[in-house]
């Protein structure tokens, strides 16, 4: 499963667990949305629009 392959992009690199329509880091608690079936795993503070 995807959860076994991905990790939090923040400094702690915790494992991610599915939380409804997102993934949540088990270490820092950051949530990452799933858009059109694709997890958006951008580190905290990253601006996806440039």
C-alpha positions as CSV (number, residue, x, y, z in Angstrom):
1,X,0.0,0.0,0.0
2,X,1.0,3.6,-0.6
3,X,1.2,4.3,3.2
4,X,4.2,1.9,3.4
5,X,6.1,3.9,0.8
6,X,5.5,7.6,1.7
7,X,6.7,9.6,4.7
8,X,6.2,13.1,6.0
9,X,8.3,15.6,4.0
10,X,8.9,17.7,7.2
11,X,12.1,17.3,9.2
12,X,10.8,14.5,11.4
13,X,9.9,12.2,8.4
14,X,7.2,10.5,10.4
15,X,5.0,7.8,8.9
16,X,1.7,8.9,7.3
17,X,-1.7,7.5,8.1
18,X,-4.9,7.9,6.1
19,X,-7.3,10.4,7.7
20,X,-10.4,10.7,5.6
21,X,-9.5,12.8,2.5
22,X,-5.9,13.4,3.7
23,X,-2.8,11.8,5.2
24,X,-1.7,12.8,8.7
25,X,1.9,12.6,10.0
26,X,2.1,10.4,13.1
27,X,4.9,12.5,14.5
28,X,4.2,16.2,13.9
29,X,0.4,15.9,13.1
30,X,0.6,17.8,9.8
31,X,-2.1,16.9,7.4
32,X,-1.6,16.6,3.6
33,X,-4.6,16.7,1.3
34,X,-5.4,14.1,-1.4
35,X,-6.4,15.9,-4.6
36,X,-7.9,13.9,-7.5
37,X,-6.5,10.7,-5.8
38,X,-3.0,12.1,-5.5
39,X,-1.4,12.9,-2.1
40,X,0.0,16.5,-2.0
41,X,3.1,16.0,0.1
42,X,4.6,19.5,0.3
43,X,6.7,20.4,3.3
44,X,5.3,23.0,5.7
45,X,5.8,26.5,4.5
46,X,6.0,25.5,0.8
47,X,4.0,27.6,-1.6
48,X,2.7,25.3,-4.3
49,X,1.9,28.4,-6.5
50,X,5.5,29.6,-6.7
